[in-house]
Amino acid sequence: MITAAQLRAARALLGIDQKKLAELSGVSLPTIQRMEASDGNVRGVIETLTKVVEALNEAGVELLGENARSEGVGRGVRLRRPGPPKMTT
């Protein structure tokens, strides 16, 4: 499963906007917008989700599931523990 936060982060890593991701994946812009507005896991037609994930993979982003190991090389980010950032004074 891919989360909305992963989807937004993947786009940020690539430096692309929602329109460009729609073009790369062959999915409509409103669908990408809806996916990114989801709470938690992105829901949708499996074929559509697959197109988006494949487009991100082709562009160089490795999406990692919970507790998954990365088999790739290169730089990246991983959310260690979801939650609000700690506030310091």
Backbone hydrogen bonds in HBPLUS format (Angstrom, degrees):
<---DONOR---> <-ACCEPTOR-->    atom                        ^
c    i                          cat <-CA-CA->   ^        H-A-AA   ^      H-
h    n   atom  resd res      DA  || num        DHA   H-A  angle D-A-AA Bond
n    s   type  num  typ     dist DA aas  dist angle  dist       angle   num
A0042-VAL N   A0002-ILE O   2.80 MM  40  5.93 176.9  1.80 159.6 159.6     1
A0007-LEU N   A0003-THR O   3.03 MM   4  6.34 157.6  2.08 149.7 155.8     2
A0004-ALA N   A0040-GLY O   3.08 MM  36  6.15 158.3  2.13 164.1 162.9     3
A0008-ARG N   A0004-ALA O   2.99 MM   4  6.28 161.7  2.02 152.2 156.2     4
A0009-ALA N   A0005-ALA O   2.89 MM   4  6.04 160.3  1.93 147.8 154.0     5
A0010-ALA N   A0006-GLN O   2.79 MM   4  5.92 154.9  1.85 150.1 156.8     6
A0011-ARG N   A0007-LEU O   3.14 MM   4  6.39 158.4  2.19 145.8 150.7     7
A0012-ALA N   A0008-ARG O   2.99 MM   4  6.26 155.3  2.05 144.9 152.3     8
A0013-LEU N   A0009-ALA O   2.90 MM   4  6.17 156.5  1.95 151.6 157.2     9
A0014-LEU N   A0010-ALA O   3.14 MM   4  6.38 148.8  2.24 142.9 150.9    10
A0015-GLY N   A0011-ARG O   2.80 MM   4  5.94 122.6  2.13 140.2 157.0    11
A0016-ILE N   A0011-ARG O   3.13 MM   5  5.39 163.7  2.16 144.3 147.0    12
A0015-GLY N   A0012-ALA O   3.10 MM   3  4.87 135.2  2.31  91.4 104.3    13
A0021-LEU N   A0017-ASP O   3.14 MM   4  6.50 159.4  2.18 152.3 158.1    14
A0022-ALA N   A0018-GLN O   2.92 MM   4  6.17 155.5  1.99 149.1 156.0    15
A0023-GLU N   A0019-LYS O   3.00 MM   4  6.33 154.6  2.06 145.9 152.6    16
A0024-LEU N   A0020-LYS O   2.87 MM   4  6.14 164.0  1.90 154.1 158.2    17
A0025-SER N   A0021-LEU O   2.95 MM   4  6.02 150.7  2.04 148.6 155.6    18
A0026-GLY N   A0022-ALA O   2.88 MM   4  5.73 130.9  2.12 142.2 153.6    19
A0027-VAL N   A0022-ALA O   3.15 MM   5  4.91 138.6  2.33 136.3 142.3    20
A0031-THR N   A0028-SER O   3.11 MM   3  5.25 125.1  2.43  98.4 112.4    21
A0032-ILE N   A0028-SER O   3.13 MM   4  6.55 156.0  2.19 150.9 157.1    22
A0033-GLN N   A0029-LEU O   2.92 MM   4  6.18 164.7  1.94 159.5 163.8    23
A0034-ARG N   A0030-PRO O   2.92 MM   4  6.06 154.6  1.98 140.6 147.3    24
A0035-MET N   A0031-THR O   2.88 MM   4  6.10 158.2  1.92 149.9 156.0    25
A0036-GLU N   A0032-ILE O   2.98 MM   4  6.21 160.8  2.02 153.3 157.6    26
A0037-ALA N   A0033-GLN O   3.07 MM   4  6.21 129.4  2.33 137.5 150.5    27
A0037-ALA N   A0034-ARG O   3.21 MM   3  5.08 134.3  2.43  93.1 105.6    28
A0038-SER N   A0035-MET O   3.25 MM   3  5.41 161.1  2.29 104.5 110.0    29
A0048-THR N   A0045-VAL O   2.96 MM   3  5.30 120.4  2.32 107.4 122.0    30
A0049-LEU N   A0045-VAL O   3.01 MM   4  6.37 163.1  2.04 159.7 164.7    31
A0050-THR N   A0046-ILE O   2.87 MM   4  6.01 159.0  1.91 152.6 158.7    32
A0051-LYS N   A0047-GLU O   3.04 MM   4  6.28 152.4  2.12 141.9 148.6    33
A0052-VAL N   A0048-THR O   3.14 MM   4  6.47 157.9  2.19 151.5 156.5    34
A0053-VAL N   A0049-LEU O   2.95 MM   4  6.20 170.0  1.96 156.8 159.4    35
A0054-GLU N   A0050-THR O   2.87 MM   4  5.95 164.1  1.90 151.8 156.7    36
A0055-ALA N   A0051-LYS O   2.97 MM   4  6.10 153.1  2.05 141.9 149.3    37
A0056-LEU N   A0052-VAL O   3.00 MM   4  6.27 157.1  2.05 150.9 156.8    38
A0057-ASN N   A0053-VAL O   2.89 MM   4  6.14 158.4  1.94 150.0 156.5    39
A0058-GLU N   A0054-GLU O   2.87 MM   4  6.06 161.5  1.90 150.0 154.8    40
A0059-ALA N   A0055-ALA O   3.02 MM   4  6.17 141.0  2.18 138.3 148.8    41
A0061-VAL N   A0056-LEU O   2.92 MM   5  5.39 168.1  1.93 148.2 144.4    42
A0060-GLY N   A0057-ASN O   3.00 MM   3  5.12 152.1  2.08 102.3 111.2    43
A0068-ALA N   A0065-GLY O   3.04 MM   3  5.23 162.3  2.07 130.4 127.6    44
